[in-house]
Amino acid sequence: MSELRAERWGDAGPTVVLVHGSLSSAAAAFGEQQVLADRYRLIAPYRRGYSPSPATDRIDPDRDAEDILELLGDGAHLVGTSMGGVVAMRAAALAPEKVWSLTVIEPPALPNAAGHSEADALIDGLRTHWEQNGDADLETFVDGFLKVLGVSMQLPSPLPPPLAEAVGNLKTERPWETGVPLEKLAAAPFPKLVVTGGGTPGFEDVADVLAEKLPGKRVLFDGSPHAVQRIGERFNNELRNFLSSAGDHAK
């Protein structure tokens, strides 16, 4: 039985597991997707380190992937945003027979795009930020992190407790090292969808590589935030169509 707490929306239809990223958690990351509960059974877990799931001293994408496997049951669609996309891909590679489709939203699978100029620049920028600010206070750290991504966002000061918790978790990550097993994923038969918002060139490089190597459908919602799913209806329509074309596999 999974130790993770989760939001659960909808009580009928095929299961969709939604995996949040680093600076948000289940309800906040996927609030715009609750409307999909009219057709799907949605499970949005809080990853370890994000209340009310168990605390952790460091984020471990492989351990997170094992946690996600427990939620797939006999099979489910899998959606991951940001670091949740890396977690989702690693989970899918562990048990491809349980995955009906895979959707990833700007995942920082940066090692897979090494050698591409914008991905390399983002790798260098993130590594340097951690080296120079790893011991900084939470506000300084997250402000610098967002600047590296090219994200313009005015954060509240002081940081509210959920965001402070998330930034503390982020400091334990190493996003320039979070590659995914592309060969295993490419060999898996389930369809793949790769979504970006156009705001961080390094993530565009990653998405281009993923779409080519998986292979997968590539969708750009230009001008969208890093958490593209938050744009709501346009993203939801794309996701609905993708899930439907993938086949519901409902028994």
N, C-alpha and C positions, 0 to 999 in steps of 0.2 A: 504494500500500500504506500502510495507516494506521501512523503512528508510535506509536500508543498500545499499551501493554501491556494485557492483559485476562485476567480469569478466564473460563474456558470450562468449562461444566458440561453434560454430556449430549452425545451424538454422533448423535442422530437426532431427527426431528420438526421442526416449524416453528421458526424463529429468533425469540428474544425478546432484544432489546437493553435492558440495564438501566443507567441513567445515575445515578450517585451525586451527592450534594449536596456541601455545603461542609465540614462537620466530620467527614466519614467518607469512606472510599474503597471500592472495589469489593467486596472480600471482606467487609469489616466491615458495609457498608451492606446487602448482599443475602445474607448468610449464611443467613437463614431461607428464602430462595427456592431454595436448591440442590435441595430435594426436587422441584421442578418439572421437574428434568432427566429424570424418568422419562417425560416426554411431549414436552418441548421442548428445543431446543438453545439454551442460555443463554449470552449474551456480556455480561460486565460489565466495561467498560473502566475503566481508571484515567485520569481526565481529566488534561490537561496540568497540571503542577505537583504531581501526586500520584505519588510513587514506586510502581512503577518506570517510569512513563511519563516523557517528557522534562520537564525543569524549565521554568518560565516566570517572568518578572518580574511578571506580572499575569494575573489571570483575565479571559478575554474570552469571554463566552457565545456570541458569533457564531462565533468561531474554533472553540470547542468543538462548536458545531452542525455545522460543516463536517466536523470529525473524526468525529462520530457518523454522518454520511451515508455515510462510507466503510465503516462496519460493517453497514449495512443490506442490502448486496448487492442481489439482485433483489427483496427485500421482507422485512419483518420486523414483528413487534409491537414497540412502543416503550414503555418504562416509565421514568419519571424521578421522582426524589424530591428535594424541596426545590429548590435551584438546578439540580439535574439535571432537574427538571421544566420549568424555563424553557428549558434547553438542548434538551430533547427537543421542546418545542413549536416552537422556532425551527428545529430540524432538520426537523420534520414539515412546516412551512410551505415549506421550500426544495424538498422533493421529496415531495409528498403521494402520488405514485404508488407510492412505495416503502414506504409505511406501511400496515399491515393493521389496526392499532388503536393508540390512544394512551391511556396511563394516566399521570396525574400525581398526585403525592402532596404536598400543601401547597406548591405552587410559589410563590415570592415574586414573582408577576407583579403587583406592587403598583400600577404606573401604570394598569393596566386597571381597577382598583377605586377609583381616585381619585374623591372625592366621597362615598364611603361612610365613615361616621364611624370605624369601627374600623380600616379600612385607612388612612385619613388619619392617625390617631393613631400607627399603626405606622410609616408613612413618616416622620413627624416624629421619632419616637423613635429610629429607626435613623440618620437624617441627623444628629441631634444627638449621638448616641453616637460616630459617626465623627468629627465635628468636634471633640469634646472629648477623645476617646481614641485618635485615629488614630496617635499617636506613643507610646502606652502600651506597656508590656511585654505579651507574649502572654497571660499569665495574667489580667492586669487587663482586657485587651481582650475576651477571650472570656467572662469572667465578666459583664461589663457587657452584652455582646451577648445572652447567654442571659436576663439580667434583662429586657431590652427585649422579648424574645419571650414572657416569662412562663414560662420553662422553669426548673424547679428541678432542678439536677443538680450533684452534688458531683464536681468534676474532680480528678484526681490532681495533686499538686505534688511535683516539677516535672512539667510536661506530658511524656508519652512522645513520642519523636521523631515518630511518624506524626501525632499530634494537634498538635504544635507546627508541623509542616509545614502542616497544614490551616489552622490559625489564621493563619499567615503569609499563606497564599493568601486567606483570608477578608478580611484587612485591605485587599487590593487590589480587592475587589468594591465595588459600589455598588447594593445590593439595592433601594433605593427607585427605581432607574431601569430595572429589568430587566423591561420590559413585553414582551408577545408580540403577534404579528400576528393578532388575533382574526378579522378578516374573511377572511384567507386560510385559516385553520384551519376556520372555519365553512363555507367553500365546499368543503372536502375531504370526500369521501364516507366515510372510515373512521370507525368508532365511537370515542367518547371516554368515558373514565371519570375522574372527579375525586374524590379521596379526601382526607379530613381526619381529625384526631384530636380536635378540639375544644379544644385547649389554648391556642391563640393566636387571639383574636377577629379580628385583622386578616387572618389566613389564611383564616378562615371567610368573610369578606367577599369575598376574592379568589375562593375556590372557588364561591361563589354566583354571582358574575358569570360565571365561566368556564362553569359548568354551564348557565347561561341562554343565553349568547352562542354557545357552540361549535356546537350544544348538546351536552350530555353527561350521562351518568348521574352522579348525585351520591350519594356514600356517606360517612356519618359513622360512624367507630368511636370513639364518645365515650369519653374517658378514656385514649386511646392517646397514645403519644409523638409528637413532631413527625415522626419517621421511622416512620410508621405501619406500614410493611412489616415492622418488627421484631416485631410482635405474632405473626407466624407464621401459624398454621393458619387463623384467621378471615380474615385478609387473603388468604392463598393460595387459600382456597376461593372468595372473591369474584373474585380475579383469574382463576382457572381457568375459572369460569363465564363471565366476560366474554370471555376469549380464545376460548373455545369458541363462544360466540354470535357473535363477530366473524367466525368462519370461519378455519380454519388456513391456507388458501391454499397448502398444500404441493403442490409439483409432483411 
